[in-house]
């Protein structure tokens, strides 16, 4: 595997992992807001996913 191919593979893995984590935050917010009878927002999930 060339350095370029390895770099692309690493970026794709990172991107996929980030999307999966973001999706988990959204799912969690939907469940917790449903229990509280509120609405979750995309912006709230982005804030929660920041280090």
N, CA, C and O atoms as a Tripos MOL2 file, in Angstrom:
@<TRIPOS>MOLECULE
protein
  204   203    51     0     0
PROTEIN
NO_CHARGES

@<TRIPOS>ATOM
      1 N           0.8570   -1.1730    0.0000 N.3       1 UNK1
      2 CA          0.0000    0.0000    0.0000 C.3       1 UNK1
      3 C           0.9060    1.2400    0.0000 C.2       1 UNK1
      4 O           1.8750    1.3090    0.7560 O.2       1 UNK1
      5 N           0.5910    2.1810   -0.8260 N.am      2 UNK2
      6 CA          1.3830    3.4110   -0.8880 C.3       2 UNK2
      7 C           1.0060    4.3260    0.2620 C.2       2 UNK2
      8 O          -0.0340    4.1610    0.9000 O.2       2 UNK2
      9 N           1.8740    5.2910    0.5110 N.am      3 UNK3
     10 CA          1.5890    6.2700    1.5750 C.3       3 UNK3
     11 C           0.2890    7.0090    1.2970 C.2       3 UNK3
     12 O          -0.4970    7.2620    2.2100 O.2       3 UNK3
     13 N           0.0680    7.3510    0.0460 N.am      4 UNK4
     14 CA         -1.1440    8.0860   -0.3280 C.3       4 UNK4
     15 C          -2.3970    7.2570   -0.0800 C.2       4 UNK4
     16 O          -3.3940    7.7650    0.4330 O.2       4 UNK4
     17 N          -2.3420    5.9860   -0.4440 N.am      5 UNK5
     18 CA         -3.4870    5.0970   -0.2290 C.3       5 UNK5
     19 C          -3.7260    4.8890    1.2630 C.2       5 UNK5
     20 O          -4.8740    4.8570    1.7060 O.2       5 UNK5
     21 N          -2.6650    4.7500    2.0330 N.am      6 UNK6
     22 CA         -2.7970    4.5790    3.4810 C.3       6 UNK6
     23 C          -3.3830    5.8350    4.1060 C.2       6 UNK6
     24 O          -4.2180    5.7530    5.0070 O.2       6 UNK6
     25 N          -2.9440    7.0050    3.6280 N.am      7 UNK7
     26 CA         -3.4730    8.2670    4.1490 C.3       7 UNK7
     27 C          -4.9640    8.3850    3.8510 C.2       7 UNK7
     28 O          -5.7420    8.7920    4.7140 O.2       7 UNK7
     29 N          -5.3590    8.0320    2.6400 N.am      8 UNK8
     30 CA         -6.7810    8.0940    2.2700 C.3       8 UNK8
     31 C          -7.5880    7.1110    3.1120 C.2       8 UNK8
     32 O          -8.6900    7.4290    3.5600 O.2       8 UNK8
     33 N          -7.0420    5.9230    3.3250 N.am      9 UNK9
     34 CA         -7.7260    4.9260    4.1400 C.3       9 UNK9
     35 C          -7.9050    5.4340    5.5800 C.2       9 UNK9
     36 O          -8.9620    5.2410    6.1820 O.2       9 UNK9
     37 N          -6.8790    6.0760    6.1200 N.am     10 UNK10
     38 CA         -6.9550    6.6270    7.4790 C.3      10 UNK10
     39 C          -8.0070    7.7230    7.5600 C.2      10 UNK10
     40 O          -8.7850    7.7690    8.5130 O.2      10 UNK10
     41 N          -8.0360    8.6080    6.5640 N.am     11 UNK11
     42 CA         -9.0300    9.6830    6.5630 C.3      11 UNK11
     43 C         -10.4470    9.1180    6.4800 C.2      11 UNK11
     44 O         -11.3540    9.5910    7.1650 O.2      11 UNK11
     45 N         -10.6260    8.1090    5.6410 N.am     12 UNK12
     46 CA        -11.9560    7.4990    5.5150 C.3      12 UNK12
     47 C         -12.3770    6.8180    6.8080 C.2      12 UNK12
     48 O         -13.5370    6.9150    7.2070 O.2      12 UNK12
     49 N         -11.4580    6.1360    7.4640 N.am     13 UNK13
     50 CA        -11.7630    5.4820    8.7370 C.3      13 UNK13
     51 C         -12.1450    6.5190    9.7890 C.2      13 UNK13
     52 O         -13.1090    6.3290   10.5300 O.2      13 UNK13
     53 N         -11.3920    7.6120    9.8540 N.am     14 UNK14
     54 CA        -11.6810    8.6800   10.8090 C.3      14 UNK14
     55 C         -13.0510    9.2830   10.5310 C.2      14 UNK14
     56 O         -13.8390    9.5000   11.4520 O.2      14 UNK14
     57 N         -13.3340    9.5520    9.2570 N.am     15 UNK15
     58 CA        -14.6190   10.1380    8.8640 C.3      15 UNK15
     59 C         -15.7720    9.2090    9.2420 C.2      15 UNK15
     60 O         -16.7810    9.6560    9.7880 O.2      15 UNK15
     61 N         -15.6220    7.9240    8.9510 N.am     16 UNK16
     62 CA        -16.6720    6.9630    9.2710 C.3      16 UNK16
     63 C         -16.8910    6.8660   10.7790 C.2      16 UNK16
     64 O         -18.0300    6.7960   11.2410 O.2      16 UNK16
     65 N         -15.8040    6.8630   11.5410 N.am     17 UNK17
     66 CA        -15.9180    6.8060   12.9970 C.3      17 UNK17
     67 C         -16.5830    8.0400   13.5640 C.2      17 UNK17
     68 O         -17.3830    7.9530   14.4960 O.2      17 UNK17
     69 N         -16.2470    9.1990   12.9970 N.am     18 UNK18
     70 CA        -16.8440   10.4540   13.4550 C.3      18 UNK18
     71 C         -18.3390   10.4740   13.1600 C.2      18 UNK18
     72 O         -19.1380   10.9000   13.9950 O.2      18 UNK18
     73 N         -18.7100   10.0160   11.9780 N.am     19 UNK19
     74 CA        -20.1330    9.9660   11.6290 C.3      19 UNK19
     75 C         -20.8840    9.0100   12.5520 C.2      19 UNK19
     76 O         -22.0060    9.3040   12.9630 O.2      19 UNK19
     77 N         -20.2800    7.8760   12.8780 N.am     20 UNK20
     78 CA        -20.9230    6.9070   13.7670 C.3      20 UNK20
     79 C         -21.1070    7.5020   15.1640 C.2      20 UNK20
     80 O         -22.1550    7.3240   15.7840 O.2      20 UNK20
     81 N         -20.0890    8.2060   15.6540 N.am     21 UNK21
     82 CA        -20.1850    8.8170   16.9780 C.3      21 UNK21
     83 C         -21.2640    9.8950   16.9860 C.2      21 UNK21
     84 O         -22.0450    9.9730   17.9340 O.2      21 UNK21
     85 N         -21.3200   10.7090   15.9680 N.am     22 UNK22
     86 CA        -22.3210   11.7570   15.8530 C.3      22 UNK22
     87 C         -23.7300   11.1490   15.8320 C.2      22 UNK22
     88 O         -24.6540   11.6670   16.4590 O.2      22 UNK22
     89 N         -23.8690   10.0570   15.1060 N.am     23 UNK23
     90 CA        -25.1530    9.3710   15.0440 C.3      23 UNK23
     91 C         -25.5640    8.8530   16.4180 C.2      23 UNK23
     92 O         -26.7410    8.9010   16.7760 O.2      23 UNK23
     93 N         -24.5990    8.3600   17.1850 N.am     24 UNK24
     94 CA        -24.9030    7.8930   18.5400 C.3      24 UNK24
     95 C         -25.3700    9.0510   19.4220 C.2      24 UNK24
     96 O         -26.2990    8.8880   20.2130 O.2      24 UNK24
     97 N         -24.7370   10.2100   19.2940 N.am     25 UNK25
     98 CA        -25.1750   11.3830   20.0530 C.3      25 UNK25
     99 C         -26.6120   11.7580   19.6880 C.2      25 UNK25
    100 O         -27.4250   12.0450   20.5670 O.2      25 UNK25
    101 N         -26.9170   11.7550   18.4010 N.am     26 UNK26
    102 CA        -28.2810   12.0890   17.9780 C.3      26 UNK26
    103 C         -29.2870   11.0960   18.5340 C.2      26 UNK26
    104 O         -30.3390   11.4870   19.0410 O.2      26 UNK26
    105 N         -28.9630    9.8040   18.4390 N.am     27 UNK27
    106 CA        -29.8700    8.7780   18.9630 C.3      27 UNK27
    107 C         -30.0980    8.9730   20.4580 C.2      27 UNK27
    108 O         -31.2300    8.8810   20.9320 O.2      27 UNK27
    109 N         -29.0390    9.2380   21.1890 N.am     28 UNK28
    110 CA        -29.1480    9.4520   22.6270 C.3      28 UNK28
    111 C         -30.0340   10.6650   22.9270 C.2      28 UNK28
    112 O         -30.8810   10.6210   23.8190 O.2      28 UNK28
    113 N         -29.8290   11.7300   22.1810 N.am     29 UNK29
    114 CA        -30.6220   12.9390   22.4040 C.3      29 UNK29
    115 C         -32.0920   12.7040   22.1060 C.2      29 UNK29
    116 O         -32.9610   13.1850   22.8330 O.2      29 UNK29
    117 N         -32.3700   11.9750   21.0520 N.am     30 UNK30
    118 CA        -33.7650   11.7020   20.6940 C.3      30 UNK30
    119 C         -34.4320   10.9110   21.8130 C.2      30 UNK30
    120 O         -35.5560   11.2180   22.2110 O.2      30 UNK30
    121 N         -33.7380    9.8910   22.3200 N.am     31 UNK31
    122 CA        -34.3200    9.0830   23.3940 C.3      31 UNK31
    123 C         -34.5060    9.9020   24.6690 C.2      31 UNK31
    124 O         -35.5480    9.8130   25.3200 O.2      31 UNK31
    125 N         -33.5040   10.6930   25.0240 N.am     32 UNK32
    126 CA        -33.6080   11.4550   26.2700 C.3      32 UNK32
    127 C         -34.6290   12.5790   26.1530 C.2      32 UNK32
    128 O         -35.3360   12.8710   27.1170 O.2      32 UNK32
    129 N         -34.7150   13.2040   25.0010 N.am     33 UNK33
    130 CA        -35.7000   14.2810   24.8090 C.3      33 UNK33
    131 C         -37.1100   13.7240   24.7420 C.2      33 UNK33
    132 O         -38.0540   14.3570   25.2150 O.2      33 UNK33
    133 N         -37.2580   12.5420   24.1570 N.am     34 UNK34
    134 CA        -38.5850   11.9320   24.0840 C.3      34 UNK34
    135 C         -39.0860   11.6410   25.4950 C.2      34 UNK34
    136 O         -40.2680   11.8100   25.7970 O.2      34 UNK34
    137 N         -38.1750   11.2050   26.3450 N.am     35 UNK35
    138 CA        -38.5510   10.9360   27.7280 C.3      35 UNK35
    139 C         -38.9330   12.2310   28.4450 C.2      35 UNK35
    140 O         -39.7960   12.2310   29.3230 O.2      35 UNK35
    141 N         -38.2830   13.3340   28.0640 N.am     36 UNK36
    142 CA        -38.5620   14.6320   28.6860 C.3      36 UNK36
    143 C         -39.6270   15.4050   27.9180 C.2      36 UNK36
    144 O         -40.0010   16.5120   28.3070 O.2      36 UNK36
    145 N         -40.1170   14.8140   26.8190 N.am     37 UNK37
    146 CA        -41.1520   15.4360   26.0000 C.3      37 UNK37
    147 C         -40.6650   16.7110   25.3220 C.2      37 UNK37
    148 O         -41.4380   17.6550   25.1600 O.2      37 UNK37
    149 N         -39.3880   16.7530   24.9230 N.am     38 UNK38
    150 CA        -38.8210   17.9010   24.2230 C.3      38 UNK38
    151 C         -38.3100   17.4950   22.8560 C.2      38 UNK38
    152 O         -38.4270   16.3340   22.4620 O.2      38 UNK38
    153 N         -37.7540   18.4330   22.1440 N.am     39 UNK39
    154 CA        -37.2250   18.1560   20.8130 C.3      39 UNK39
    155 C         -35.7130   18.3350   20.8170 C.2      39 UNK39
    156 O         -35.1990   19.3140   21.3590 O.2      39 UNK39
    157 N         -35.0060   17.3920   20.2140 N.am     40 UNK40
    158 CA        -33.5550   17.5160   20.1240 C.3      40 UNK40
    159 C         -33.2000   18.3130   18.8740 C.2      40 UNK40
    160 O         -33.9960   18.4110   17.9400 O.2      40 UNK40
    161 N         -32.0180   18.8690   18.8670 N.am     41 UNK41
    162 CA        -31.5950   19.6180   17.6910 C.3      41 UNK41
    163 C         -30.2490   19.1190   17.2050 C.2      41 UNK41
    164 O         -29.4440   18.5980   17.9770 O.2      41 UNK41
    165 N         -30.0230   19.2840   15.9340 N.am     42 UNK42
    166 CA        -28.7580   18.9210   15.3180 C.3      42 UNK42
    167 C         -27.6230   19.7240   15.9510 C.2      42 UNK42
    168 O         -26.5330   19.1940   16.1690 O.2      42 UNK42
    169 N         -27.8690   20.9790   16.2430 N.am     43 UNK43
    170 CA        -26.8480   21.8340   16.8380 C.3      43 UNK43
    171 C         -26.4400   21.3390   18.2200 C.2      43 UNK43
    172 O         -25.2550   21.3620   18.5540 O.2      43 UNK43
    173 N         -27.3920   20.8950   19.0230 N.am     44 UNK44
    174 CA        -27.0690   20.3700   20.3530 C.3      44 UNK44
    175 C         -26.1560   19.1610   20.2600 C.2      44 UNK44
    176 O         -25.2250   19.0270   21.0540 O.2      44 UNK44
    177 N         -26.4070   18.2850   19.3070 N.am     45 UNK45
    178 CA        -25.5720   17.0960   19.1290 C.3      45 UNK45
    179 C         -24.1480   17.4850   18.7340 C.2      45 UNK45
    180 O         -23.1860   16.8630   19.1840 O.2      45 UNK45
    181 N         -24.0150   18.5000   17.9020 N.am     46 UNK46
    182 CA        -22.6890   18.9610   17.5060 C.3      46 UNK46
    183 C         -21.9270   19.5030   18.7030 C.2      46 UNK46
    184 O         -20.7250   19.2680   18.8280 O.2      46 UNK46
    185 N         -22.5990   20.2180   19.5760 N.am     47 UNK47
    186 CA        -21.9590   20.7530   20.7750 C.3      47 UNK47
    187 C         -21.5070   19.6220   21.6740 C.2      47 UNK47
    188 O         -20.3970   19.6590   22.2040 O.2      47 UNK47
    189 N         -22.3600   18.6040   21.8570 N.am     48 UNK48
    190 CA        -22.0140   17.4760   22.7070 C.3      48 UNK48
    191 C         -20.8400   16.6790   22.1650 C.2      48 UNK48
    192 O         -20.0930   16.0810   22.9400 O.2      48 UNK48
    193 N         -20.6630   16.6580   20.8530 N.am     49 UNK49
    194 CA        -19.6160   15.8450   20.2640 C.3      49 UNK49
    195 C         -18.2470   16.5400   20.2450 C.2      49 UNK49
    196 O         -17.2580   15.9390   19.8260 O.2      49 UNK49
    197 N         -18.1850   17.7720   20.6880 N.am     50 UNK50
    198 CA        -16.9060   18.5060   20.7230 C.3      50 UNK50
    199 C         -16.0730   18.0220   21.8890 C.2      50 UNK50
    200 O         -16.6020   17.7590   22.9680 O.2      50 UNK50
    201 N         -14.7440   17.8990   21.6740 N.am     51 UNK51
    202 CA        -13.8560   17.4490   22.7600 C.3      51 UNK51
    203 C         -13.7190   18.4960   23.8570 C.2      51 UNK51
    204 O         -13.0100   18.2730   24.8380 O.2      51 UNK51
@<TRIPOS>BOND
     1     1     2 1
     2     2     3 1
     3     3     4 2
     4     3     5 am
     5     5     6 1
     6     6     7 1
     7     7     8 2
     8     7     9 am
     9     9    10 1
    10    10    11 1
    11    11    12 2
    12    11    13 am
    13    13    14 1
    14    14    15 1
    15    15    16 2
    16    15    17 am
    17    17    18 1
    18    18    19 1
    19    19    20 2
    20    19    21 am
    21    21    22 1
    22    22    23 1
    23    23    24 2
    24    23    25 am
    25    25    26 1
    26    26    27 1
    27    27    28 2
    28    27    29 am
    29    29    30 1
    30    30    31 1
    31    31    32 2
    32    31    33 am
    33    33    34 1
    34    34    35 1
    35    35    36 2
    36    35    37 am
    37    37    38 1
    38    38    39 1
    39    39    40 2
    40    39    41 am
    41    41    42 1
    42    42    43 1
    43    43    44 2
    44    43    45 am
    45    45    46 1
    46    46    47 1
    47    47    48 2
    48    47    49 am
    49    49    50 1
    50    50    51 1
    51    51    52 2
    52    51    53 am
    53    53    54 1
    54    54    55 1
    55    55    56 2
    56    55    57 am
    57    57    58 1
    58    58    59 1
    59    59    60 2
    60    59    61 am
    61    61    62 1
    62    62    63 1
    63    63    64 2
    64    63    65 am
    65    65    66 1
    66    66    67 1
    67    67    68 2
    68    67    69 am
    69    69    70 1
    70    70    71 1
    71    71    72 2
    72    71    73 am
    73    73    74 1
    74    74    75 1
    75    75    76 2
    76    75    77 am
    77    77    78 1
    78    78    79 1
    79    79    80 2
    80    79    81 am
    81    81    82 1
    82    82    83 1
    83    83    84 2
    84    83    85 am
    85    85    86 1
    86    86    87 1
    87    87    88 2
    88    87    89 am
    89    89    90 1
    90    90    91 1
    91    91    92 2
    92    91    93 am
    93    93    94 1
    94    94    95 1
    95    95    96 2
    96    95    97 am
    97    97    98 1
    98    98    99 1
    99    99   100 2
   100    99   101 am
   101   101   102 1
   102   102   103 1
   103   103   104 2
   104   103   105 am
   105   105   106 1
   106   106   107 1
   107   107   108 2
   108   107   109 am
   109   109   110 1
   110   110   111 1
   111   111   112 2
   112   111   113 am
   113   113   114 1
   114   114   115 1
   115   115   116 2
   116   115   117 am
   117   117   118 1
   118   118   119 1
   119   119   120 2
   120   119   121 am
   121   121   122 1
   122   122   123 1
   123   123   124 2
   124   123   125 am
   125   125   126 1
   126   126   127 1
   127   127   128 2
   128   127   129 am
   129   129   130 1
   130   130   131 1
   131   131   132 2
   132   131   133 am
   133   133   134 1
   134   134   135 1
   135   135   136 2
   136   135   137 am
   137   137   138 1
   138   138   139 1
   139   139   140 2
   140   139   141 am
   141   141   142 1
   142   142   143 1
   143   143   144 2
   144   143   145 am
   145   145   146 1
   146   146   147 1
   147   147   148 2
   148   147   149 am
   149   149   150 1
   150   150   151 1
   151   151   152 2
   152   151   153 am
   153   153   154 1
   154   154   155 1
   155   155   156 2
   156   155   157 am
   157   157   158 1
   158   158   159 1
   159   159   160 2
   160   159   161 am
   161   161   162 1
   162   162   163 1
   163   163   164 2
   164   163   165 am
   165   165   166 1
   166   166   167 1
   167   167   168 2
   168   167   169 am
   169   169   170 1
   170   170   171 1
   171   171   172 2
   172   171   173 am
   173   173   174 1
   174   174   175 1
   175   175   176 2
   176   175   177 am
   177   177   178 1
   178   178   179 1
   179   179   180 2
   180   179   181 am
   181   181   182 1
   182   182   183 1
   183   183   184 2
   184   183   185 am
   185   185   186 1
   186   186   187 1
   187   187   188 2
   188   187   189 am
   189   189   190 1
   190   190   191 1
   191   191   192 2
   192   191   193 am
   193   193   194 1
   194   194   195 1
   195   195   196 2
   196   195   197 am
   197   197   198 1
   198   198   199 1
   199   199   200 2
   200   199   201 am
   201   201   202 1
   202   202   203 1
   203   203   204 2
@<TRIPOS>SUBSTRUCTURE
     1 UNK1         2 RESIDUE 1 A UNK
     2 UNK2         6 RESIDUE 1 A UNK
     3 UNK3        10 RESIDUE 1 A UNK
     4 UNK4        14 RESIDUE 1 A UNK
     5 UNK5        18 RESIDUE 1 A UNK
     6 UNK6        22 RESIDUE 1 A UNK
     7 UNK7        26 RESIDUE 1 A UNK
     8 UNK8        30 RESIDUE 1 A UNK
     9 UNK9        34 RESIDUE 1 A UNK
    10 UNK10       38 RESIDUE 1 A UNK
    11 UNK11       42 RESIDUE 1 A UNK
    12 UNK12       46 RESIDUE 1 A UNK
    13 UNK13       50 RESIDUE 1 A UNK
    14 UNK14       54 RESIDUE 1 A UNK
    15 UNK15       58 RESIDUE 1 A UNK
    16 UNK16       62 RESIDUE 1 A UNK
    17 UNK17       66 RESIDUE 1 A UNK
    18 UNK18       70 RESIDUE 1 A UNK
    19 UNK19       74 RESIDUE 1 A UNK
    20 UNK20       78 RESIDUE 1 A UNK
    21 UNK21       82 RESIDUE 1 A UNK
    22 UNK22       86 RESIDUE 1 A UNK
    23 UNK23       90 RESIDUE 1 A UNK
    24 UNK24       94 RESIDUE 1 A UNK
    25 UNK25       98 RESIDUE 1 A UNK
    26 UNK26      102 RESIDUE 1 A UNK
    27 UNK27      106 RESIDUE 1 A UNK
    28 UNK28      110 RESIDUE 1 A UNK
    29 UNK29      114 RESIDUE 1 A UNK
    30 UNK30      118 RESIDUE 1 A UNK
    31 UNK31      122 RESIDUE 1 A UNK
    32 UNK32      126 RESIDUE 1 A UNK
    33 UNK33      130 RESIDUE 1 A UNK
    34 UNK34      134 RESIDUE 1 A UNK
    35 UNK35      138 RESIDUE 1 A UNK
    36 UNK36      142 RESIDUE 1 A UNK
    37 UNK37      146 RESIDUE 1 A UNK
    38 UNK38      150 RESIDUE 1 A UNK
    39 UNK39      154 RESIDUE 1 A UNK
    40 UNK40      158 RESIDUE 1 A UNK
    41 UNK41      162 RESIDUE 1 A UNK
    42 UNK42      166 RESIDUE 1 A UNK
    43 UNK43      170 RESIDUE 1 A UNK
    44 UNK44      174 RESIDUE 1 A UNK
    45 UNK45      178 RESIDUE 1 A UNK
    46 UNK46      182 RESIDUE 1 A UNK
    47 UNK47      186 RESIDUE 1 A UNK
    48 UNK48      190 RESIDUE 1 A UNK
    49 UNK49      194 RESIDUE 1 A UNK
    50 UNK50      198 RESIDUE 1 A UNK
    51 UNK51      202 RESIDUE 1 A UNK
